[in-house]
Amino acid sequence: MAARFEGAVNAPDFPTDLEWLNAARPLSLRNFRGKLVLLDFWTFC
């Protein structure tokens, strides 16, 4: 099934200067290739 969507969407990589919570190192989309990823965006109000 993954082959069906391969190359359909080309997302840009994350900026290298972002701060990530609960991550020991900067994240890259290459680390998640072939995996299902859920990004939860939230803010302090």
PDB file of N, H, CA, C and O in Angstrom:
ATOM      1  N   MET A   1       0.822  -1.199   0.000  1.00  0.00           N
ATOM      2  CA  MET A   1       0.000   0.000   0.000  1.00  0.00           C
ATOM      3  C   MET A   1       0.868   1.265   0.000  1.00  0.00           C
ATOM      4  O   MET A   1       0.502   2.253  -0.636  1.00  0.00           O
ATOM      5  N   ALA A   2       1.993   1.253   0.691  1.00  0.00           N
ATOM      6  H   ALA A   2       2.290   0.450   1.208  1.00  0.00           H
ATOM      7  CA  ALA A   2       2.856   2.436   0.736  1.00  0.00           C
ATOM      8  C   ALA A   2       3.353   2.810  -0.652  1.00  0.00           C
ATOM      9  O   ALA A   2       3.534   3.991  -0.948  1.00  0.00           O
ATOM     10  N   ALA A   3       3.574   1.826  -1.496  1.00  0.00           N
ATOM     11  H   ALA A   3       3.428   0.866  -1.255  1.00  0.00           H
ATOM     12  CA  ALA A   3       4.056   2.107  -2.846  1.00  0.00           C
ATOM     13  C   ALA A   3       3.039   2.915  -3.634  1.00  0.00           C
ATOM     14  O   ALA A   3       3.399   3.640  -4.562  1.00  0.00           O
ATOM     15  N   ARG A   4       1.782   2.793  -3.269  1.00  0.00           N
ATOM     16  H   ARG A   4       1.490   2.204  -2.515  1.00  0.00           H
ATOM     17  CA  ARG A   4       0.719   3.526  -3.955  1.00  0.00           C
ATOM     18  C   ARG A   4       0.885   5.037  -3.773  1.00  0.00           C
ATOM     19  O   ARG A   4       0.539   5.809  -4.668  1.00  0.00           O
ATOM     20  N   PHE A   5       1.409   5.461  -2.623  1.00  0.00           N
ATOM     21  H   PHE A   5       1.689   4.834  -1.896  1.00  0.00           H
ATOM     22  CA  PHE A   5       1.561   6.881  -2.330  1.00  0.00           C
ATOM     23  C   PHE A   5       2.995   7.370  -2.479  1.00  0.00           C
ATOM     24  O   PHE A   5       3.257   8.560  -2.309  1.00  0.00           O
ATOM     25  N   GLU A   6       3.908   6.491  -2.788  1.00  0.00           N
ATOM     26  H   GLU A   6       3.695   5.524  -2.926  1.00  0.00           H
ATOM     27  CA  GLU A   6       5.314   6.864  -2.889  1.00  0.00           C
ATOM     28  C   GLU A   6       5.510   7.923  -3.963  1.00  0.00           C
ATOM     29  O   GLU A   6       5.101   7.747  -5.110  1.00  0.00           O
ATOM     30  N   GLY A   7       6.138   9.019  -3.577  1.00  0.00           N
ATOM     31  H   GLY A   7       6.471   9.163  -2.645  1.00  0.00           H
ATOM     32  CA  GLY A   7       6.419  10.098  -4.509  1.00  0.00           C
ATOM     33  C   GLY A   7       5.235  11.003  -4.793  1.00  0.00           C
ATOM     34  O   GLY A   7       5.365  11.962  -5.555  1.00  0.00           O
ATOM     35  N   ALA A   8       4.067  10.719  -4.191  1.00  0.00           N
ATOM     36  H   ALA A   8       3.961   9.940  -3.573  1.00  0.00           H
ATOM     37  CA  ALA A   8       2.879  11.527  -4.450  1.00  0.00           C
ATOM     38  C   ALA A   8       2.981  12.892  -3.772  1.00  0.00           C
ATOM     39  O   ALA A   8       2.462  13.881  -4.290  1.00  0.00           O
ATOM     40  N   VAL A   9       3.649  12.952  -2.615  1.00  0.00           N
ATOM     41  H   VAL A   9       4.071  12.149  -2.195  1.00  0.00           H
ATOM     42  CA  VAL A   9       3.788  14.199  -1.872  1.00  0.00           C
ATOM     43  C   VAL A   9       5.254  14.383  -1.510  1.00  0.00           C
ATOM     44  O   VAL A   9       5.868  13.494  -0.920  1.00  0.00           O
ATOM     45  N   ASN A  10       5.800  15.505  -1.854  1.00  0.00           N
ATOM     46  H   ASN A  10       5.302  16.227  -2.333  1.00  0.00           H
ATOM     47  CA  ASN A  10       7.179  15.825  -1.511  1.00  0.00           C
ATOM     48  C   ASN A  10       7.186  16.935  -0.471  1.00  0.00           C
ATOM     49  O   ASN A  10       7.138  18.118  -0.808  1.00  0.00           O
ATOM     50  N   ALA A  11       7.245  16.545   0.783  1.00  0.00           N
ATOM     51  H   ALA A  11       7.284  15.584   1.057  1.00  0.00           H
ATOM     52  CA  ALA A  11       7.241  17.520   1.877  1.00  0.00           C
ATOM     53  C   ALA A  11       8.645  18.068   2.084  1.00  0.00           C
ATOM     54  O   ALA A  11       9.625  17.334   1.962  1.00  0.00           O
ATOM     55  N   PRO A  12       8.747  19.353   2.397  1.00  0.00           N
ATOM     56  CA  PRO A  12      10.078  19.906   2.686  1.00  0.00           C
ATOM     57  C   PRO A  12      10.572  19.392   4.033  1.00  0.00           C
ATOM     58  O   PRO A  12       9.768  19.081   4.912  1.00  0.00           O
ATOM     59  N   ASP A  13      11.875  19.301   4.198  1.00  0.00           N
ATOM     60  H   ASP A  13      12.528  19.554   3.484  1.00  0.00           H
ATOM     61  CA  ASP A  13      12.437  18.847   5.465  1.00  0.00           C
ATOM     62  C   ASP A  13      12.230  19.923   6.531  1.00  0.00           C
ATOM     63  O   ASP A  13      12.010  21.093   6.218  1.00  0.00           O
ATOM     64  N   PHE A  14      12.306  19.505   7.791  1.00  0.00           N
ATOM     65  H   PHE A  14      12.485  18.554   8.045  1.00  0.00           H
ATOM     66  CA  PHE A  14      12.159  20.451   8.905  1.00  0.00           C
ATOM     67  C   PHE A  14      13.367  21.375   8.944  1.00  0.00           C
ATOM     68  O   PHE A  14      14.478  20.947   8.630  1.00  0.00           O
ATOM     69  N   PRO A  15      13.170  22.642   9.328  1.00  0.00           N
ATOM     70  CA  PRO A  15      14.324  23.532   9.499  1.00  0.00           C
ATOM     71  C   PRO A  15      15.273  22.968  10.562  1.00  0.00           C
ATOM     72  O   PRO A  15      14.826  22.378  11.545  1.00  0.00           O
ATOM     73  N   THR A  16      16.566  23.150  10.365  1.00  0.00           N
ATOM     74  H   THR A  16      16.929  23.630   9.566  1.00  0.00           H
ATOM     75  CA  THR A  16      17.550  22.560  11.270  1.00  0.00           C
ATOM     76  C   THR A  16      17.633  23.254  12.616  1.00  0.00           C
ATOM     77  O   THR A  16      18.176  22.682  13.562  1.00  0.00           O
ATOM     78  N   ASP A  17      17.112  24.467  12.736  1.00  0.00           N
ATOM     79  H   ASP A  17      16.671  24.931  11.968  1.00  0.00           H
ATOM     80  CA  ASP A  17      17.231  25.204  13.999  1.00  0.00           C
ATOM     81  C   ASP A  17      15.991  25.097  14.893  1.00  0.00           C
ATOM     82  O   ASP A  17      15.871  25.852  15.858  1.00  0.00           O
ATOM     83  N   LEU A  18      15.072  24.182  14.597  1.00  0.00           N
ATOM     84  H   LEU A  18      15.169  23.569  13.813  1.00  0.00           H
ATOM     85  CA  LEU A  18      13.885  24.004  15.430  1.00  0.00           C
ATOM     86  C   LEU A  18      14.234  23.311  16.738  1.00  0.00           C
ATOM     87  O   LEU A  18      15.142  22.481  16.789  1.00  0.00           O
ATOM     88  N   GLU A  19      13.496  23.664  17.809  1.00  0.00           N
ATOM     89  H   GLU A  19      12.759  24.338  17.767  1.00  0.00           H
ATOM     90  CA  GLU A  19      13.649  22.975  19.086  1.00  0.00           C
ATOM     91  C   GLU A  19      12.525  21.960  19.207  1.00  0.00           C
ATOM     92  O   GLU A  19      11.356  22.295  19.013  1.00  0.00           O
ATOM     93  N   TRP A  20      12.877  20.722  19.526  1.00  0.00           N
ATOM     94  H   TRP A  20      13.826  20.450  19.683  1.00  0.00           H
ATOM     95  CA  TRP A  20      11.903  19.643  19.648  1.00  0.00           C
ATOM     96  C   TRP A  20      11.816  19.207  21.100  1.00  0.00           C
ATOM     97  O   TRP A  20      12.833  19.128  21.789  1.00  0.00           O
ATOM     98  N   LEU A  21      10.604  18.922  21.569  1.00  0.00           N
ATOM     99  H   LEU A  21       9.778  18.985  21.009  1.00  0.00           H
ATOM    100  CA  LEU A  21      10.409  18.378  22.909  1.00  0.00           C
ATOM    101  C   LEU A  21      10.613  16.872  22.866  1.00  0.00           C
ATOM    102  O   LEU A  21      10.202  16.212  21.911  1.00  0.00           O
ATOM    103  N   ASN A  22      11.240  16.334  23.886  1.00  0.00           N
ATOM    104  H   ASN A  22      11.574  16.870  24.662  1.00  0.00           H
ATOM    105  CA  ASN A  22      11.450  14.884  24.019  1.00  0.00           C
ATOM    106  C   ASN A  22      12.234  14.282  22.855  1.00  0.00           C
ATOM    107  O   ASN A  22      12.014  13.129  22.483  1.00  0.00           O
ATOM    108  N   ALA A  23      13.137  15.054  22.288  1.00  0.00           N
ATOM    109  H   ALA A  23      13.316  15.991  22.589  1.00  0.00           H
ATOM    110  CA  ALA A  23      13.992  14.543  21.210  1.00  0.00           C
ATOM    111  C   ALA A  23      15.443  14.880  21.555  1.00  0.00           C
ATOM    112  O   ALA A  23      15.765  16.031  21.849  1.00  0.00           O
ATOM    113  N   ALA A  24      16.295  13.894  21.518  1.00  0.00           N
ATOM    114  H   ALA A  24      16.033  12.958  21.279  1.00  0.00           H
ATOM    115  CA  ALA A  24      17.696  14.095  21.886  1.00  0.00           C
ATOM    116  C   ALA A  24      18.491  14.800  20.788  1.00  0.00           C
ATOM    117  O   ALA A  24      19.551  15.369  21.050  1.00  0.00           O
ATOM    118  N   ARG A  25      17.972  14.760  19.555  1.00  0.00           N
ATOM    119  H   ARG A  25      17.111  14.298  19.343  1.00  0.00           H
ATOM    120  CA  ARG A  25      18.685  15.373  18.435  1.00  0.00           C
ATOM    121  C   ARG A  25      17.669  15.972  17.472  1.00  0.00           C
ATOM    122  O   ARG A  25      16.486  15.641  17.546  1.00  0.00           O
ATOM    123  N   PRO A  26      18.104  16.842  16.573  1.00  0.00           N
ATOM    124  CA  PRO A  26      17.174  17.407  15.588  1.00  0.00           C
ATOM    125  C   PRO A  26      16.526  16.302  14.746  1.00  0.00           C
ATOM    126  O   PRO A  26      17.152  15.280  14.465  1.00  0.00           O
ATOM    127  N   LEU A  27      15.294  16.512  14.354  1.00  0.00           N
ATOM    128  H   LEU A  27      14.785  17.343  14.582  1.00  0.00           H
ATOM    129  CA  LEU A  27      14.561  15.527  13.575  1.00  0.00           C
ATOM    130  C   LEU A  27      14.619  15.865  12.093  1.00  0.00           C
ATOM    131  O   LEU A  27      14.699  17.031  11.706  1.00  0.00           O
ATOM    132  N   SER A  28      14.579  14.837  11.288  1.00  0.00           N
ATOM    133  H   SER A  28      14.514  13.890  11.602  1.00  0.00           H
ATOM    134  CA  SER A  28      14.581  14.983   9.846  1.00  0.00           C
ATOM    135  C   SER A  28      13.526  14.042   9.266  1.00  0.00           C
ATOM    136  O   SER A  28      13.272  12.974   9.824  1.00  0.00           O
ATOM    137  N   LEU A  29      12.926  14.426   8.173  1.00  0.00           N
ATOM    138  H   LEU A  29      13.133  15.294   7.720  1.00  0.00           H
ATOM    139  CA  LEU A  29      11.929  13.555   7.549  1.00  0.00           C
ATOM    140  C   LEU A  29      12.541  12.236   7.093  1.00  0.00           C
ATOM    141  O   LEU A  29      11.843  11.226   7.005  1.00  0.00           O
ATOM    142  N   ARG A  30      13.830  12.237   6.806  1.00  0.00           N
ATOM    143  H   ARG A  30      14.397  13.057   6.877  1.00  0.00           H
ATOM    144  CA  ARG A  30      14.497  10.997   6.396  1.00  0.00           C
ATOM    145  C   ARG A  30      14.439   9.931   7.486  1.00  0.00           C
ATOM    146  O   ARG A  30      14.421   8.736   7.190  1.00  0.00           O
ATOM    147  N   ASN A  31      14.409  10.370   8.763  1.00  0.00           N
ATOM    148  H   ASN A  31      14.424  11.340   9.003  1.00  0.00           H
ATOM    149  CA  ASN A  31      14.321   9.422   9.874  1.00  0.00           C
ATOM    150  C   ASN A  31      12.990   8.697   9.907  1.00  0.00           C
ATOM    151  O   ASN A  31      12.881   7.630  10.512  1.00  0.00           O
ATOM    152  N   PHE A  32      11.976   9.258   9.266  1.00  0.00           N
ATOM    153  H   PHE A  32      12.064  10.124   8.774  1.00  0.00           H
ATOM    154  CA  PHE A  32      10.630   8.707   9.339  1.00  0.00           C
ATOM    155  C   PHE A  32      10.165   8.070   8.034  1.00  0.00           C
ATOM    156  O   PHE A  32       8.990   7.728   7.902  1.00  0.00           O
ATOM    157  N   ARG A  33      11.044   7.909   7.095  1.00  0.00           N
ATOM    158  H   ARG A  33      11.998   8.186   7.203  1.00  0.00           H
ATOM    159  CA  ARG A  33      10.671   7.325   5.802  1.00  0.00           C
ATOM    160  C   ARG A  33      10.088   5.928   6.003  1.00  0.00           C
ATOM    161  O   ARG A  33      10.693   5.078   6.657  1.00  0.00           O
ATOM    162  N   GLY A  34       8.914   5.706   5.437  1.00  0.00           N
ATOM    163  H   GLY A  34       8.423   6.396   4.906  1.00  0.00           H
ATOM    164  CA  GLY A  34       8.253   4.409   5.533  1.00  0.00           C
ATOM    165  C   GLY A  34       7.454   4.211   6.815  1.00  0.00           C
ATOM    166  O   GLY A  34       6.930   3.123   7.053  1.00  0.00           O
ATOM    167  N   LYS A  35       7.353   5.262   7.653  1.00  0.00           N
ATOM    168  H   LYS A  35       7.779   6.146   7.459  1.00  0.00           H
ATOM    169  CA  LYS A  35       6.625   5.157   8.915  1.00  0.00           C
ATOM    170  C   LYS A  35       5.444   6.125   8.914  1.00  0.00           C
ATOM    171  O   LYS A  35       5.455   7.135   8.211  1.00  0.00           O
ATOM    172  N   LEU A  36       4.442   5.806   9.697  1.00  0.00           N
ATOM    173  H   LEU A  36       4.433   4.985  10.268  1.00  0.00           H
ATOM    174  CA  LEU A  36       3.307   6.697   9.894  1.00  0.00           C
ATOM    175  C   LEU A  36       3.685   7.702  10.968  1.00  0.00           C
ATOM    176  O   LEU A  36       4.118   7.317  12.054  1.00  0.00           O
ATOM    177  N   VAL A  37       3.524   8.995  10.673  1.00  0.00           N
ATOM    178  H   VAL A  37       3.172   9.307   9.791  1.00  0.00           H
ATOM    179  CA  VAL A  37       3.933  10.047  11.596  1.00  0.00           C
ATOM    180  C   VAL A  37       2.744  10.950  11.902  1.00  0.00           C
ATOM    181  O   VAL A  37       2.029  11.380  10.997  1.00  0.00           O
ATOM    182  N   LEU A  38       2.540  11.233  13.184  1.00  0.00           N
ATOM    183  H   LEU A  38       3.120  10.883  13.919  1.00  0.00           H
ATOM    184  CA  LEU A  38       1.508  12.167  13.631  1.00  0.00           C
ATOM    185  C   LEU A  38       2.193  13.333  14.307  1.00  0.00           C
ATOM    186  O   LEU A  38       2.886  13.155  15.308  1.00  0.00           O
ATOM    187  N   LEU A  39       2.005  14.528  13.769  1.00  0.00           N
ATOM    188  H   LEU A  39       1.441  14.673  12.956  1.00  0.00           H
ATOM    189  CA  LEU A  39       2.546  15.735  14.379  1.00  0.00           C
ATOM    190  C   LEU A  39       1.410  16.443  15.101  1.00  0.00           C
ATOM    191  O   LEU A  39       0.358  16.707  14.518  1.00  0.00           O
ATOM    192  N   ASP A  40       1.628  16.743  16.360  1.00  0.00           N
ATOM    193  H   ASP A  40       2.482  16.529  16.834  1.00  0.00           H
ATOM    194  CA  ASP A  40       0.620  17.421  17.171  1.00  0.00           C
ATOM    195  C   ASP A  40       1.116  18.842  17.431  1.00  0.00           C
ATOM    196  O   ASP A  40       2.067  19.041  18.187  1.00  0.00           O
ATOM    197  N   PHE A  41       0.479  19.820  16.812  1.00  0.00           N
ATOM    198  H   PHE A  41      -0.293  19.658  16.198  1.00  0.00           H
ATOM    199  CA  PHE A  41       0.856  21.227  16.974  1.00  0.00           C
ATOM    200  C   PHE A  41      -0.001  21.839  18.064  1.00  0.00           C
ATOM    201  O   PHE A  41      -1.227  21.730  18.027  1.00  0.00           O
ATOM    202  N   TRP A  42       0.629  22.477  19.029  1.00  0.00           N
ATOM    203  H   TRP A  42       1.625  22.565  19.059  1.00  0.00           H
ATOM    204  CA  TRP A  42      -0.095  23.126  20.106  1.00  0.00           C
ATOM    205  C   TRP A  42       0.700  24.346  20.570  1.00  0.00           C
ATOM    206  O   TRP A  42       1.866  24.514  20.212  1.00  0.00           O
ATOM    207  N   THR A  43       0.058  25.183  21.364  1.00  0.00           N
ATOM    208  H   THR A  43      -0.889  25.046  21.654  1.00  0.00           H
ATOM    209  CA  THR A  43       0.704  26.407  21.839  1.00  0.00           C
ATOM    210  C   THR A  43       0.239  26.717  23.259  1.00  0.00           C
ATOM    211  O   THR A  43      -0.821  26.267  23.694  1.00  0.00           O
ATOM    212  N   PHE A  44       1.038  27.481  23.957  1.00  0.00           N
ATOM    213  H   PHE A  44       1.899  27.847  23.603  1.00  0.00           H
ATOM    214  CA  PHE A  44       0.634  27.958  25.280  1.00  0.00           C
ATOM    215  C   PHE A  44      -0.188  29.222  25.110  1.00  0.00           C
ATOM    216  O   PHE A  44       0.214  30.122  24.372  1.00  0.00           O
ATOM    217  N   CYS A  45      -1.306  29.307  25.764  1.00  0.00           N
ATOM    218  H   CYS A  45      -1.632  28.577  26.364  1.00  0.00           H
ATOM    219  CA  CYS A  45      -2.152  30.513  25.675  1.00  0.00           C
ATOM    220  C   CYS A  45      -2.117  31.282  26.968  1.00  0.00           C
ATOM    221  O   CYS A  45      -2.765  32.323  27.085  1.00  0.00           O
TER     222      CYS A  45
END
